[in-house]
């Protein structure tokens, strides 16, 4: 063994050994302070600590009282709904198999059937023996041994062939259901008419009572799903919806067969409901995808293929590639159609705005060439500025921005050209690589209007479940860097001339959302801010990016959008903190 191999082993040991855990963390924090500044790094550390503490306590919130358990079991329903739970078995360890079956039998809602198709080899004949043991006591359990293991899709299709229920629930052979899972699914069917339902989930290694992590998901977010199967578990859908898509699992997508199915189902669903409760426990073990994607590398290409087919069905021109973060988090690269004119409107929001520097940076670095630059001087209204624009697309940009990325405009334009997109925003960073603007979450923050997502956190972190590596949906974006189709801008009534920067962008975003359009953040479109602006604007903003001295405009928008705010932000899970939009678990 040579010296380089020995050195490599030492590096691996230092990176992974628990003995060096605290020194590693301290060193990482010091590097963060040096790169991003003390304030930003301490905010990040504080958030992570708070999140870890809250997650350790969260399991207690999932437990129900004996009285509630009995009430759910005795509840009477005016309509019947049978859930067919599909579980393909393959060499399932006895412990996992028994725990899986028992978690179904423990459901407080009793109208279900458990459809088990067994592709285990001869050496694992005990799988069938164990299932038959439970079958003798519970006739709701259906079992079918398969002549051969046909792979995950064919085996799941065999489960589906056994199903006679009204709704299908997908369930892995080594995972667990919360005892209220079917009860909550039934509520979504009865109260909301859902034909597609999904829930939050937990990942655990040894003990389901001590999960490693929780996945608190947004409500249905097409752009998030297009890049990352965040829906995952539980997935539940009506048998009728399956009929609309010729609903079989397709063997050519094995490894991401569930992703392919979810994309096809959500394209056709009439009512998609997200239940923001942890009702599924995903076991993380040596051979599971939750543990290591290298255990099932074919998932990566199958996922790309599933997204590609989805885009083709929707007639959307784009390329799909794995992100830098994780192989099965995908980056969808939309293609600019034609050569439309983009009117870049630079807004001067302070007397010492560095407009000339901003304009020069645009001309020096921007690869897309068909644009015009207009300046909204102090005292000029949004309407006056927009009236001078000749472009098919309006791009609002703070005049203190510095453009350093050649593709920034092309990125934003390619997304804004989609017919379903209202406003698209980029990520705006201060000089020390901390976030200024990256979308806005409604109803959170000190004043309850809206908070800038990840404000003053490091701009090189992963975001929430990796969303800084894919285009994702938000309720609103800031006019610091916002593009909108001129046609949609006019239909929405344009920017409110009575509102200043940030507030005008928030208001326009909500008007576009109200008209049925999607607002998105594209993290691959990035611009910077000048040092002077960081000092000036931090003085105006509080810790959440809220403009603390603009209470009149805050109150106006809170009244205007009170019903929307009261409903909650669909892209921000109700379990997360309301103090900011840092996407950390709220205090329990």
KENUDREN-786930 format. One line per 3 residues: number of its first residue (from 0); for each residue x, y negated, z negated of C-alpha. Coordinates in Angstrom, 3 decimals. Layout:
// residues N
NUM> X Y Z  ...
END
This chain:
// residues 588
0> 0.000 0.000 0.000  1.500 -3.363 1.012  1.599 -6.564 -1.028
3> -1.336 -8.141 0.886  -3.605 -5.200 0.014  -2.559 -5.421 -3.631
6> -3.249 -9.175 -3.603  -6.657 -8.572 -2.030  -7.572 -6.145 -4.809
9> -6.535 -8.702 -7.416  -8.709 -11.369 -5.761  -11.715 -9.035 -5.702
12> -11.188 -8.185 -9.376  -10.935 -11.845 -10.367  -14.106 -12.673 -8.407
15> -16.218 -9.857 -9.834  -14.879 -9.063 -13.284  -17.141 -10.073 -16.165
18> -14.071 -10.957 -18.193  -13.492 -13.956 -15.935  -17.164 -14.975 -15.575
21> -16.939 -18.121 -17.742  -13.582 -19.335 -16.319  -14.962 -18.839 -12.776
24> -18.079 -20.857 -13.565  -16.076 -23.636 -15.230  -13.742 -23.819 -12.258
27> -16.694 -23.975 -9.846  -18.266 -26.807 -11.861  -14.994 -28.743 -11.816
30> -14.768 -28.363 -8.051  -18.379 -29.528 -7.756  -17.686 -32.647 -9.834
33> -14.695 -33.448 -7.682  -16.678 -33.001 -4.456  -20.124 -34.360 -5.380
36> -19.599 -36.494 -8.482  -20.386 -35.916 -12.152  -24.063 -36.949 -12.005
39> -24.993 -34.658 -9.124  -23.094 -31.671 -10.482  -24.535 -31.991 -13.986
42> -28.033 -32.217 -12.556  -27.397 -29.017 -10.608  -25.987 -27.218 -13.668
45> -28.867 -28.390 -15.868  -31.417 -27.208 -13.330  -29.846 -23.770 -13.002
48> -29.681 -23.305 -16.780  -33.316 -24.377 -17.212  -34.380 -22.050 -14.416
51> -32.554 -19.050 -15.916  -34.061 -19.642 -19.361  -37.561 -20.016 -17.923
54> -37.222 -16.847 -15.830  -36.201 -14.797 -18.864  -39.373 -15.920 -20.639
57> -41.680 -15.694 -17.648  -42.532 -11.991 -17.916  -44.643 -12.723 -21.002
60> -46.929 -14.834 -18.803  -47.684 -11.785 -16.658  -49.151 -9.740 -19.488
63> -52.893 -9.658 -20.121  -54.718 -9.022 -23.378  -56.585 -5.752 -24.044
66> -59.822 -7.778 -23.955  -59.062 -9.204 -20.511  -58.035 -5.769 -19.271
69> -61.345 -4.311 -20.383  -63.298 -7.216 -18.912  -61.698 -6.709 -15.511
72> -62.379 -2.979 -15.583  -66.037 -3.501 -16.441  -66.679 -6.345 -13.985
75> -69.578 -5.720 -11.589  -69.422 -6.756 -7.929  -72.210 -7.587 -5.479
78> -70.227 -6.141 -2.567  -67.896 -3.161 -2.394  -64.324 -3.425 -1.144
81> -62.089 -0.376 -0.963  -58.329 -0.939 -0.748  -56.291 1.653 1.152
84> -52.781 1.608 -0.311  -50.277 2.931 2.231  -47.106 4.578 0.904
87> -44.778 6.519 3.229  -42.714 8.925 1.131  -39.212 10.105 1.925
90> -37.073 12.022 -0.552  -38.497 9.826 -3.318  -36.788 10.334 -6.703
93> -39.172 11.796 -9.266  -38.905 8.856 -11.661  -39.682 6.331 -8.930
96> -42.542 8.442 -7.556  -44.272 8.899 -10.887  -43.924 5.242 -11.832
99> -45.293 4.166 -8.444  -48.368 6.411 -8.664  -49.029 5.482 -12.280
102> -48.899 1.771 -11.467  -51.723 2.346 -8.971  -53.754 4.414 -11.420
105> -53.391 1.628 -14.002  -55.224 -0.907 -11.795  -58.066 -2.767 -13.484
108> -59.971 -2.668 -10.173  -60.819 0.927 -9.407  -62.078 1.058 -5.807
111> -58.941 2.232 -4.057  -57.389 5.152 -2.244  -53.680 5.957 -2.279
114> -52.604 7.304 1.121  -49.300 9.181 0.913  -47.609 10.566 4.027
117> -44.557 12.630 3.134  -41.617 12.902 5.520  -39.250 14.377 2.904
120> -36.841 17.127 3.929  -36.943 20.684 2.606  -34.457 19.939 -0.156
123> -37.012 17.527 -1.647  -40.089 19.753 -1.703  -40.729 18.612 -5.281
126> -42.073 15.312 -3.878  -45.154 17.118 -2.637  -45.477 19.167 -5.832
129> -45.492 16.022 -7.956  -48.121 14.328 -5.792  -50.380 17.432 -5.927
132> -50.095 17.366 -9.693  -51.610 13.878 -9.728  -54.104 14.790 -7.001
135> -55.689 17.437 -9.181  -56.620 14.764 -11.709  -57.423 11.874 -9.339
138> -59.327 12.447 -6.078  -58.512 8.918 -4.900  -55.008 10.151 -4.046
141> -54.630 11.449 -0.494  -51.574 13.415 0.567  -50.321 14.549 3.959
144> -46.997 16.401 4.441  -45.439 15.564 7.806  -43.842 18.133 10.080
147> -40.845 15.848 10.493  -39.612 12.484 9.323  -40.655 10.127 12.114
150> -39.116 7.009 10.606  -40.733 4.226 8.639  -43.188 3.111 11.355
153> -44.470 6.549 12.331  -44.729 7.623 8.702  -46.662 4.483 7.785
156> -48.939 5.037 10.781  -49.620 8.500 9.388  -50.699 6.826 6.136
159> -52.906 4.479 8.129  -54.578 7.406 9.894  -55.667 8.687 6.465
162> -57.117 5.328 5.393  -60.877 4.742 5.215  -60.898 1.524 3.175
165> -61.892 -2.038 4.057  -58.461 -3.532 3.362  -54.923 -2.216 3.703
168> -52.215 -2.765 1.068  -48.592 -2.052 1.987  -46.577 -0.486 -0.826
171> -43.042 0.957 -0.920  -42.487 4.349 -2.519  -40.070 3.059 -5.177
174> -41.872 -0.120 -6.243  -44.559 -1.044 -8.779  -47.848 -2.964 -8.793
177> -48.982 -5.267 -11.584  -52.094 -3.811 -13.209  -54.202 -6.786 -12.011
180> -52.971 -6.658 -8.398  -56.088 -5.190 -6.794  -58.369 -7.223 -9.049
183> -56.751 -10.447 -7.787  -56.902 -9.245 -4.178  -60.617 -8.528 -4.605
186> -61.151 -12.061 -5.958  -59.468 -13.529 -2.870  -61.733 -11.461 -0.621
189> -64.944 -12.372 -2.448  -64.263 -16.018 -3.290  -62.319 -17.152 -0.218
192> -63.232 -14.685 2.524  -59.582 -13.817 3.021  -58.617 -11.417 5.774
195> -54.871 -11.695 5.053  -53.499 -11.994 1.504  -50.050 -12.114 -0.051
198> -48.719 -12.688 -3.566  -45.588 -13.673 -5.455  -43.158 -10.932 -6.470
201> -40.310 -9.983 -8.796  -37.109 -8.050 -8.116  -35.778 -5.702 -10.796
204> -32.888 -3.246 -11.072  -33.525 -1.104 -14.141  -36.469 -2.388 -16.125
207> -39.513 -4.025 -14.526  -40.063 -5.886 -17.803  -36.739 -7.648 -17.249
210> -36.717 -8.752 -13.594  -33.519 -10.001 -12.003  -35.393 -12.746 -10.162
213> -38.803 -14.009 -9.142  -39.920 -15.114 -5.703  -42.419 -17.962 -6.045
216> -43.684 -18.495 -2.518  -45.343 -21.377 -0.665  -48.824 -21.104 0.780
219> -48.860 -20.071 4.411  -45.962 -21.833 6.116  -45.561 -20.828 9.796
222> -42.057 -22.240 10.198  -40.792 -20.553 7.039  -42.254 -17.216 8.144
225> -40.800 -17.574 11.619  -37.308 -17.610 10.119  -37.703 -15.459 7.044
228> -40.291 -12.844 6.062  -40.977 -14.659 2.811  -44.430 -13.013 2.599
231> -42.932 -9.566 2.022  -44.845 -8.149 -1.017  -47.783 -7.819 -1.596
234> -49.069 -7.771 1.968  -52.806 -7.045 2.215  -55.100 -7.417 5.236
237> -58.515 -6.339 6.457  -58.981 -3.255 8.571  -60.977 -5.431 10.962
240> -57.985 -7.714 11.459  -55.858 -4.664 12.259  -58.308 -3.773 15.025
243> -57.824 -7.209 16.620  -54.098 -6.620 17.107  -54.193 -2.918 17.924
246> -52.655 -2.658 14.492  -50.096 0.062 14.443  -46.543 -0.202 13.216
249> -44.207 -0.210 16.216  -41.230 2.136 16.117  -39.071 -0.192 18.199
252> -39.110 -2.601 15.226  -38.113 -0.053 12.587  -36.271 -1.839 9.820
255> -38.386 -4.966 10.308  -41.626 -3.225 11.228  -43.476 -5.017 8.433
258> -42.145 -8.394 9.655  -43.367 -7.646 13.175  -46.790 -6.646 11.841
261> -47.090 -9.709 9.585  -46.270 -12.032 12.486  -48.920 -10.375 14.668
264> -51.529 -10.389 11.899  -51.033 -14.023 10.876  -51.319 -15.103 14.510
267> -54.889 -13.763 14.499  -56.028 -14.158 10.873  -58.975 -16.455 10.131
270> -58.246 -16.983 6.435  -54.758 -16.499 5.003  -54.668 -16.673 1.199
273> -51.605 -16.845 -1.020  -52.098 -15.790 -4.646  -49.398 -17.614 -6.660
276> -49.042 -14.828 -9.200  -46.335 -12.174 -9.551  -48.257 -8.990 -8.766
279> -45.526 -6.853 -7.182  -42.246 -5.500 -8.584  -39.626 -4.722 -5.965
282> -37.045 -2.209 -7.148  -33.446 -3.094 -6.365  -31.295 0.017 -6.082
285> -28.356 1.283 -4.056  -30.276 2.097 -0.848  -32.881 -0.665 -0.899
288> -32.869 -3.749 1.297  -33.243 -5.771 -1.902  -29.824 -4.511 -2.942
291> -27.746 -4.825 0.207  -28.731 -5.385 3.827  -25.701 -3.333 4.870
294> -27.675 -0.289 3.679  -30.019 -0.872 6.626  -28.134 -2.929 9.198
297> -30.665 -2.176 11.947  -33.067 -4.510 10.113  -31.134 -7.505 11.434
300> -31.637 -6.872 15.135  -35.191 -5.656 14.602  -35.996 -8.940 12.846
303> -34.598 -10.984 15.735  -36.655 -8.914 18.134  -39.818 -9.391 16.059
306> -39.401 -13.189 16.025  -38.544 -13.219 19.721  -41.739 -11.313 20.562
309> -43.750 -13.662 18.345  -42.364 -16.741 20.129  -43.022 -15.144 23.508
312> -46.663 -14.474 22.589  -47.018 -18.159 21.641  -45.190 -19.278 24.803
315> -42.508 -21.090 22.800  -39.021 -21.395 24.290  -36.375 -20.731 21.653
318> -33.370 -18.618 20.753  -33.080 -16.578 17.557  -29.862 -15.895 15.691
321> -28.855 -14.914 12.167  -28.136 -17.843 9.887  -24.776 -18.411 8.252
324> -26.310 -17.689 4.870  -27.774 -14.212 5.255  -28.232 -11.911 8.266
327> -32.020 -11.536 7.908  -32.611 -15.232 7.367  -32.861 -16.431 10.934
330> -32.252 -19.696 12.684  -34.739 -20.480 15.453  -33.186 -22.853 17.991
333> -35.887 -24.555 20.038  -35.088 -25.787 23.515  -35.659 -29.365 24.625
336> -38.220 -29.413 27.431  -37.502 -31.937 30.172  -35.725 -35.217 29.446
339> -38.189 -37.455 27.575  -37.263 -40.930 26.414  -36.826 -41.276 22.652
342> -37.244 -44.708 21.081  -34.963 -44.948 18.037  -36.313 -47.648 15.730
345> -33.721 -48.811 13.202  -35.351 -50.275 10.089  -33.446 -52.958 8.185
348> -34.528 -52.553 4.603  -32.105 -54.943 2.947  -30.241 -58.140 3.738
351> -26.806 -56.531 4.099  -27.971 -53.629 6.293  -25.157 -52.148 8.376
354> -27.230 -52.003 11.561  -24.341 -52.525 13.969  -22.392 -49.666 12.409
357> -25.444 -47.390 12.626  -26.079 -48.275 16.268  -22.446 -47.713 17.177
360> -22.407 -44.308 15.501  -25.473 -43.271 17.518  -23.884 -44.310 20.799
363> -20.545 -42.706 19.947  -21.664 -39.236 18.891  -25.171 -38.438 20.152
366> -25.180 -35.758 22.858  -28.750 -36.396 24.033  -28.560 -39.434 26.282
369> -32.108 -40.497 27.123  -32.860 -42.864 24.266  -33.332 -46.556 23.571
372> -32.468 -48.367 20.352  -34.807 -50.942 18.837  -34.380 -52.836 15.570
375> -37.148 -53.560 13.084  -35.820 -56.736 11.494  -36.769 -57.866 8.007
378> -40.300 -59.281 8.123  -41.265 -57.350 11.262  -44.189 -54.954 10.872
381> -44.196 -51.306 11.870  -46.794 -52.103 14.546  -44.658 -54.828 16.091
384> -41.665 -52.516 16.269  -43.647 -49.602 17.720  -45.313 -51.863 20.304
387> -41.925 -52.576 21.893  -41.046 -48.877 22.186  -41.284 -47.259 25.614
390> -40.458 -43.688 24.605  -42.670 -40.601 24.471  -41.219 -40.012 21.003
393> -40.588 -42.475 18.185  -37.664 -41.801 15.869  -37.567 -43.934 12.725
396> -34.109 -44.238 11.211  -32.851 -46.328 8.324  -30.335 -48.829 9.700
399> -27.785 -47.830 7.060  -27.549 -44.318 8.473  -24.318 -43.062 9.963
402> -24.638 -40.411 12.677  -21.752 -37.945 12.800  -23.420 -34.906 14.374
405> -23.670 -34.696 18.167  -26.791 -32.520 18.171  -28.860 -34.390 15.558
408> -31.261 -36.035 18.017  -31.586 -32.966 20.219  -32.420 -30.870 17.136
411> -35.215 -33.185 16.038  -36.612 -33.667 19.532  -36.743 -29.937 20.249
414> -38.910 -29.424 17.149  -41.122 -32.487 17.698  -41.964 -31.263 21.198
417> -43.949 -28.375 19.743  -47.657 -29.179 20.040  -48.337 -28.071 16.453
420> -45.724 -30.392 14.880  -46.660 -33.823 13.574  -43.499 -35.268 12.017
423> -40.049 -33.708 11.894  -37.424 -34.969 9.475  -33.726 -34.374 9.117
426> -31.562 -34.131 6.003  -30.059 -37.449 4.916  -27.035 -37.408 2.592
429> -25.100 -39.949 0.561  -21.305 -40.147 1.046  -20.490 -37.708 -1.765
432> -22.457 -34.978 -0.009  -25.537 -35.252 -2.188  -29.062 -35.282 -0.808
435> -31.014 -38.492 -0.305  -33.941 -37.226 1.799  -34.926 -33.664 2.683
438> -38.712 -33.719 2.712  -41.229 -34.848 0.098  -43.330 -32.770 -2.295
441> -46.712 -34.191 -3.318  -47.991 -34.671 -6.844  -44.741 -34.105 -8.718
444> -42.290 -36.452 -10.376  -42.713 -39.036 -13.097  -45.346 -41.076 -11.244
447> -47.234 -38.135 -9.741  -47.256 -39.378 -6.139  -44.385 -37.475 -4.619
450> -40.767 -36.566 -5.138  -37.832 -36.233 -2.744  -36.866 -32.591 -2.464
453> -33.495 -31.751 -4.033  -32.724 -35.435 -4.586  -29.048 -35.971 -5.542
456> -28.325 -32.240 -5.466  -25.419 -30.964 -3.405  -26.215 -30.923 0.302
459> -24.205 -27.738 0.868  -26.317 -25.508 -1.375  -28.779 -22.903 -0.099
462> -31.977 -24.778 -0.853  -34.925 -22.781 -2.171  -34.596 -19.132 -1.108
465> -32.279 -20.229 1.680  -34.529 -22.868 3.274  -31.559 -25.152 3.928
468> -30.625 -22.669 6.629  -33.909 -22.681 8.542  -36.604 -25.098 9.678
471> -39.303 -25.178 7.012  -42.662 -26.780 6.378  -43.218 -29.678 3.972
474> -46.187 -31.919 3.230  -44.312 -35.081 4.177  -40.999 -36.427 5.420
477> -39.325 -39.770 4.837  -39.111 -42.483 7.477  -35.383 -42.653 6.719
480> -35.068 -40.059 9.498  -38.383 -39.077 11.094  -39.451 -38.285 14.658
483> -43.038 -38.133 15.891  -44.660 -37.798 19.281  -45.970 -41.233 20.371
486> -49.361 -39.751 21.257  -49.779 -38.309 17.749  -48.502 -41.527 16.175
489> -51.191 -43.566 17.916  -53.934 -41.026 17.187  -53.061 -41.181 13.478
492> -53.226 -44.983 13.479  -49.476 -45.437 13.223  -47.578 -46.664 10.187
495> -49.509 -48.752 7.664  -48.128 -52.294 7.989  -48.900 -52.885 4.334
498> -46.463 -50.205 3.229  -42.708 -50.388 2.918  -40.088 -47.826 3.793
501> -40.579 -44.297 2.385  -44.227 -45.021 1.522  -45.084 -45.619 5.185
504> -43.447 -42.352 6.201  -45.236 -40.444 3.439  -48.586 -41.946 4.455
507> -48.106 -41.188 8.171  -47.036 -37.627 7.372  -50.219 -37.034 5.405
510> -52.371 -38.487 8.182  -50.699 -36.119 10.646  -51.188 -33.193 8.269
513> -54.842 -34.152 7.842  -55.270 -33.943 11.629  -54.070 -30.327 11.542
516> -50.411 -30.847 12.428  -47.398 -29.357 10.670  -44.644 -31.474 9.147
519> -41.189 -29.920 9.058  -37.650 -30.446 7.861  -34.875 -29.357 10.207
522> -31.733 -28.856 8.064  -29.622 -28.613 11.208  -30.294 -32.300 11.932
525> -28.176 -34.270 9.467  -27.199 -37.901 9.095  -25.269 -39.768 6.409
528> -25.634 -43.042 4.510  -23.145 -45.791 3.864  -21.475 -46.165 0.462
531> -23.019 -49.594 -0.163  -26.464 -48.210 0.481  -25.953 -45.431 -2.036
534> -25.283 -47.982 -4.748  -28.207 -50.208 -3.741  -30.766 -47.480 -3.278
537> -29.838 -45.487 -6.372  -30.571 -48.638 -8.322  -34.094 -48.681 -6.834
540> -34.789 -44.958 -7.233  -35.174 -42.869 -10.356  -33.870 -39.325 -10.866
543> -36.489 -37.873 -8.482  -35.952 -40.322 -5.632  -39.125 -42.235 -6.566
546> -39.193 -45.990 -6.050  -39.817 -47.035 -9.632  -40.281 -50.767 -8.877
549> -42.978 -50.250 -6.208  -45.868 -49.388 -8.527  -48.442 -51.267 -6.425
552> -47.743 -49.183 -3.330  -47.607 -46.005 -5.425  -51.026 -46.677 -6.905
555> -52.465 -47.504 -3.482  -51.312 -44.184 -2.008  -52.266 -42.203 -5.108
558> -55.807 -43.520 -4.710  -55.858 -43.042 -0.930  -54.674 -39.440 -1.121
561> -56.049 -38.496 -4.546  -58.016 -35.497 -3.262  -55.013 -34.141 -1.363
564> -52.731 -34.652 -4.372  -55.266 -33.016 -6.687  -55.291 -29.881 -4.515
567> -51.529 -29.540 -4.993  -48.737 -29.287 -2.475  -49.218 -26.072 -0.450
570> -45.473 -25.764 0.104  -44.562 -26.009 -3.581  -45.568 -23.097 -5.811
573> -47.689 -23.993 -8.856  -45.289 -22.078 -11.118  -42.460 -24.506 -10.328
576> -41.684 -27.601 -12.394  -43.785 -30.727 -11.895  -41.045 -32.985 -13.254
579> -39.203 -32.997 -9.936  -39.131 -31.136 -6.639  -35.913 -29.256 -7.367
582> -37.778 -25.936 -6.939  -36.917 -24.569 -10.362  -39.309 -22.712 -12.644
585> -41.363 -24.947 -14.935  -40.977 -24.824 -18.699  -43.247 -22.230 -20.321
END
